[in-house]
C-alpha cells in the first residue's frame, strides 16, 4: 500500500542528559536496560506530515481514576483497556514484518489495546543507523485505528530516551533522543493511547544506574517534560509490583506524569492490589492500569499448563473487570505470542517458563487462553471499544 505524503518536515532539537552506557533486553523480570551518552538529535515536527482533522479531534485524558477518550463531538468514553503486550523480537525492530499476520490475532480476541516495550514502528532497511520509516509506521497505526485498537507506545532508556548506542545483537546504532522524533511524528494519531517510559526499572537500579535511583528519575522527568511539549497524550511509567509509598510520591512529584502502570504477578489473584492502590492514591487519585499480568502455558518441569494458564487469566480478568467501576482502568496481558528469545528459564510458580507466556504460539496458533478471551472480550455492543 503506497501512501503519498508531503515531504516537508520541521527539525527540533531535544536536549538529553549525559549518562552511562549499555543495552536493553526486553524481559519479564529483567526490564529493558541502561543508558548512554547523548546529545540533541533532530526530531520530526508535531503537526507535520500525516496530521488530519480526525487526528486532531481525538483527545485522551486521565481524569482522576479514569482514562477518558473523546472523538470530536461524541460523548466522552470511560476507556477500559482490554489489552495485550506485544513484541516480535527482543529489540522491537520487526513489528512491520509481522504486522499483517498479527493484526488478525488481535482482532480475534477482541483486544482494544496493545502495549509495546519499544516504539511501535517500522524502520528503514539497509542503514547502519536505526531510522524511522514514517510511511510504513503510519500505515500500521492507521490500520490499528481502523480496527479500534489503541497503542501504549513504550520507550526504553538506552535506545530511545538517551540513544546513541550500538546494539550488540543487531550491530545497528540507535538514534539519540529517538523518542521525541517518534512523538513529534505521531503526537495526535488516533491509535496512540499513551506514551510509556521504562519497564519495571525499579528491579535494576543497581545494575543499570549504579545504584542511583535518582538518575532514572531525572531521565524520566526530562522525557515526560519533553513529551508534554509535543503531545497531549497521557504519559506513564511502568513499575514492577505495587510501589512503596515513597516510590509513588517520587513519581507523583514528576510534573506531567499521568499514570504509574503496574506489572503484577501474584498467581491467580491480585489479592488486595486494588484496595491498596486506592489507599495509597487517596490524596492524589490515579487510575490503576495493570501493565503486565498473566501466566505461562509451560511450567519449570516442562509440563503443558495451557489449561491452568487460561484458568488463571480468567480469574485475573474477572478481578480487573470488577474494578472498572472503582479505581481500575484495565490491563495488558503478557503476552500476545510466545517469545522464543526469552529462553526456557523458570520464573517460579506464579509465572512459569518465560518463553511460553503468549496466548498464541510463536507461529500464531491459539492456546486455551486465546479461546477464552475470544469469549470474554467479545464486545457486548458495537460501541464498546472506542
C-alpha positions in Angstrom: 0.0 0.0 0.0 1.6 3.2 -1.1 0.8 6.4 0.8 1.5 9.8 -0.8 2.5 12.3 1.8 4.1 15.7 1.9 7.9 15.6 2.4 8.4 18.9 4.4 9.5 18.4 8.0 10.5 20.9 10.7 13.5 20.0 12.7 13.5 20.4 16.5 16.3 19.7 19.0 15.7 17.7 22.2 18.3 18.0 24.9 19.1 14.8 26.8 21.4 14.3 29.8 24.9 12.9 29.8 24.7 9.3 31.1 26.3 5.9 31.3 26.2 3.1 28.7 24.8 -0.3 28.0 22.0 -2.0 26.1 18.5 -3.2 27.0 16.9 -6.6 26.6 13.2 -6.9 27.0 12.4 -9.5 29.6 9.6 -10.2 32.1 11.7 -9.8 35.2 14.6 -8.0 33.6 13.1 -4.9 32.0 14.9 -3.0 29.2 18.4 -1.6 30.2 20.9 1.1 30.9 21.6 4.3 29.0 24.4 6.0 27.2 25.9 9.4 26.4 23.6 11.5 24.3 23.4 14.8 22.6 20.5 16.7 20.9 19.0 14.9 17.9 16.8 16.1 15.1 13.1 15.3 15.5 10.0 15.2 13.3 7.8 18.2 13.9 4.5 17.8 15.6 1.5 18.6 13.3 3.7 18.0 10.2 3.0 15.3 7.7 0.2 12.9 8.2 -1.9 15.0 10.6 -5.6 15.1 9.8 -8.7 16.7 11.2 -9.8 13.4 12.6 -6.5 13.0 14.5 -6.8 16.5 16.0 -10.3 15.8 17.2 -9.4 12.8 19.4 -8.4 13.6 22.9 -7.2 11.2 25.6 -7.1 12.4 29.2 -6.5 10.8 32.6 -9.2 12.3 34.8 -8.9 11.1 38.4 -9.2 7.3 38.2 -10.4 7.1 34.7 -9.0 7.3 31.1 -11.4 9.4 29.1 -11.4 9.4 25.3 -13.3 11.9 23.2 -13.7 11.9 19.4 -14.9 15.2 18.1 -18.4 15.9 19.3 -19.0 12.4 20.6 -19.8 11.8 24.2 -16.6 11.2 26.3 -16.0 7.5 26.9 -14.6 5.9 30.0 -11.9 3.8 28.3 -11.4 0.3 29.7 -8.2 -1.4 28.5 -8.6 -4.9 27.2 -5.0 -5.2 26.1 -2.0 -7.4 25.4 1.7 -6.8 25.5 3.1 -7.1 22.0 6.6 -7.7 20.6 8.2 -9.8 17.9 11.9 -9.7 18.8 14.0 -8.5 21.8 14.9 -5.3 20.1 11.5 -4.2 18.9 12.6 -3.9 15.3 10.2 -6.3 13.4 6.7 -5.0 14.0 6.2 -4.3 10.3 7.4 -7.6 9.1 4.9 -9.4 11.3 2.0 -6.9 11.3 -0.2 -8.5 8.7 -0.1 -11.8 10.5 -0.5 -10.4 13.9 -3.4 -8.0 13.4 -5.9 -10.8 12.8 -4.8 -12.4 16.1 -5.6 -9.1 17.9 -8.9 -8.9 16.2 -9.8 -12.5 17.0 -9.5 -12.0 20.8 -11.3 -8.6 20.6 -8.3 -6.7 22.1 -8.9 -2.9 22.1 -5.3 -2.0 23.0 -1.6 -3.2 22.8 1.4 -2.2 24.9 4.8 -2.3 23.3 8.2 -2.1 25.1 9.8 -0.1 22.2 8.2 2.2 19.7 5.6 0.5 17.5 7.4 1.3 14.3 8.8 0.2 11.0 12.5 1.0 10.3 14.4 1.8 7.2 16.3 -1.1 5.8 20.0 -1.2 4.7 21.2 1.5 7.1 23.6 1.3 10.0 21.5 3.7 12.0 18.0 2.7 13.1 15.9 5.2 11.3 12.1 5.5 11.4 10.2 4.6 8.2 7.4 7.1 8.7 5.1 5.9 5.9 5.1 2.2 7.0 4.7 3.2 10.6 1.8 5.4 9.9 0.2 2.6 7.8 0.3 0.3 10.8 -1.1 2.9 13.2 -3.8 3.7 10.7 -4.8 0.1 10.4 -4.9 -0.3 14.2 -7.1 2.9 14.5 -9.5 1.5 11.9 -9.7 -1.8 13.9 -10.4 0.1 17.1 -7.1 -0.9 18.7 -5.0 1.7 20.6 -1.3 1.6 21.4 0.5 2.4 24.6 3.8 3.2 23.0 6.8 2.1 25.1 10.2 3.7 25.1 13.3 2.4 26.9 16.1 4.4 28.4 19.1 3.2 26.4 17.8 3.0 22.9 15.0 5.6 22.8 15.3 8.2 25.5 19.1 8.6 25.6 20.1 6.6 22.5 23.4 6.8 20.6 24.3 3.2 21.4 25.3 0.4 19.1 23.2 -2.7 19.8 25.3 -5.8 20.3 22.6 -8.1 18.8 21.9 -6.2 15.7 25.0 -4.1 15.1 22.8 -1.1 14.4 23.1 2.3 16.1 20.0 3.7 17.8 19.5 7.4 17.2 19.8 9.8 20.0 16.6 11.0 21.5 14.6 8.9 19.1 11.5 9.0 21.4 11.0 12.7 20.5 11.2 12.1 16.8 8.5 9.4 17.2 6.3 11.5 19.5 6.5 14.5 17.2 5.6 12.4 14.2 2.6 10.8 15.8 1.7 13.2 18.6 -2.1 13.1 18.0 -2.5 9.9 15.9 -5.9 8.4 16.8 -4.2 5.0 17.5 -1.9 6.4 20.2 -3.3 6.0 23.8 -0.3 6.9 25.8 3.5 7.2 26.0 5.1 4.8 28.5 8.7 5.2 29.7 10.7 2.3 31.0 9.7 -1.2 32.2 10.0 -2.1 35.8 13.3 -0.4 36.2 12.9 -0.5 40.0 14.3 -4.0 39.7 17.5 -2.8 38.1 18.7 0.4 39.7 21.9 -1.2 40.9 22.8 -2.8 37.6 21.8 -0.1 35.2 22.0 3.2 37.2 24.9 2.5 39.5 22.5 2.1 42.4 21.4 5.7 42.0 17.6 5.6 41.5 17.7 9.4 41.1 19.5 9.0 37.8 16.5 7.2 36.3 14.0 9.6 37.9 15.9 12.5 36.3 15.8 10.9 32.9 12.1 10.1 33.3 11.2 13.6 34.4 13.1 15.1 31.4 11.4 12.6 29.0 7.9 13.4 30.4 8.5 17.2 30.1 9.7 16.9 26.5 6.8 14.6 25.6 4.3 17.0 27.0 5.6 19.9 24.9 4.9 17.9 21.8 1.7 15.8 22.6 -1.3 16.0 24.8 -1.4 12.2 25.2 -1.0 10.8 28.7 2.5 9.8 29.9 3.2 6.8 32.0 6.0 4.9 33.8 5.9 1.2 34.3 6.7 -0.1 37.8 7.3 -3.7 38.9 4.7 -4.6 41.6 2.9 -2.0 43.8 5.3 0.9 44.5 6.1 1.7 48.1 4.6 5.0 49.4 8.0 6.8 49.0 8.3 5.5 45.4 4.8 6.6 44.5 5.5 10.0 45.9 8.6 10.3 43.8 6.7 9.5 40.7 3.9 11.9 41.6 6.4 14.7 42.1 7.2 14.5 38.3 5.2 17.2 36.6 3.1 15.8 33.8 3.3 12.1 34.7 -0.2 10.9 34.4 0.0 7.1 35.1 2.1 4.7 37.2 1.3 1.4 35.5 2.0 -1.9 37.4 3.5 -5.2 36.4 1.8 -7.7 38.7 2.5 -11.5 39.0 0.9 -12.8 42.2 -0.6 -16.1 40.9 -4.3 -16.4 40.0 -5.4 -13.4 42.1 -4.2 -9.8 42.5 -5.1 -10.1 46.2 -5.6 -6.7 47.8 -3.9 -4.8 45.0 -6.9 -2.5 44.1 -7.7 -1.8 47.8 -4.1 -1.0 48.5 -3.9 1.2 45.4 -7.0 3.1 46.5 -5.4 3.8 49.9 -2.0 4.9 48.6 -3.6 7.2 45.9 -6.3 8.6 48.1 -4.8 12.1 48.3 -4.0 12.2 44.5 -6.3 9.7 42.8 -4.8 7.9 39.8 -6.2 5.2 37.6 -4.9 1.7 38.2 -3.6 0.1 35.0 -2.0 -3.3 35.0 0.9 -3.1 32.6 1.6 -6.9 32.7 -0.2 -9.8 34.1 -0.5 -13.5 33.1 0.8 -17.0 33.3 2.9 -19.3 31.2 1.5 -22.4 29.4 4.5 -24.3 30.5 5.9 -24.9 34.0 9.5 -25.3 35.1 9.3 -29.1 34.7 8.3 -28.8 31.1 4.7 -29.7 31.7 1.9 -28.2 29.5 0.0 -25.8 31.7 -2.1 -24.2 29.0 -5.4 -25.1 30.8 -4.1 -23.6 34.0 -2.9 -20.6 32.1 -6.4 -20.0 30.8 -8.0 -20.6 34.2 -5.7 -18.1 35.9 -6.2 -15.5 33.2 -9.9 -15.8 33.5 -9.8 -15.3 37.3 -7.4 -12.3 37.0 -9.5 -10.7 34.2 -12.6 -11.1 36.4 -10.9 -9.1 39.1 -9.8 -6.4 36.7 -13.3 -6.1 35.3 -14.9 -6.0 38.7 -12.8 -2.9 39.5 -13.7 -0.9 36.4 -16.3 1.0 38.4 -13.7 1.8 41.1 -10.0 2.6 40.6 -9.3 0.2 37.7 -8.8 1.2 34.1 -8.0 -2.3 32.7 -4.8 -4.0 31.9 -2.3 -5.6 29.4 -2.0 -9.4 29.4 1.6 -10.7 28.8 1.7 -11.5 26.0 0.2 -11.9 22.5 2.5 -14.6 21.3 5.2 -16.8 22.7 8.6 -15.1 22.6 11.3 -17.8 21.9 14.3 -15.4 22.5 13.4 -15.3 26.3 14.7 -18.9 26.7 13.2 -21.6 28.9 14.1 -20.0 32.3 11.6 -20.8 35.0 10.3 -17.7 36.8 8.6 -19.6 39.6 5.1 -21.0 40.2 3.4 -17.6 39.7 4.7 -17.2 36.2 6.2 -20.4 34.8 8.6 -20.6 31.8 9.1 -17.2 30.2 9.1 -18.2 26.5 5.6 -19.7 26.8 3.8 -16.7 28.2 1.9 -16.0 25.0 -1.8 -16.7 24.5 -0.8 -17.7 20.9 2.2 -19.8 20.0 5.0 -18.1 18.2 3.5 -19.1 14.9 0.1 -17.8 15.8 -1.8 -20.9 16.9 -4.4 -20.1 19.6 -4.0 -21.6 23.1 -6.8 -22.2 25.6 -6.3 -18.6 26.9 -6.8 -17.1 23.5 -10.0 -19.1 23.0 -11.2 -17.8 26.4 -10.6 -14.2 25.6 -12.4 -14.6 22.3 -15.5 -15.1 24.5 -14.7 -12.8 27.5 -13.6 -9.8 25.4 -16.3 -10.0 22.7 -18.0 -6.6 22.7 -21.5 -6.5 24.1 -22.3 -3.5 22.0 -20.8 -2.1 18.8 -19.7 1.0 20.7 -17.8 -0.8 23.5 -14.3 -0.3 22.1 -13.8 3.3 21.1 
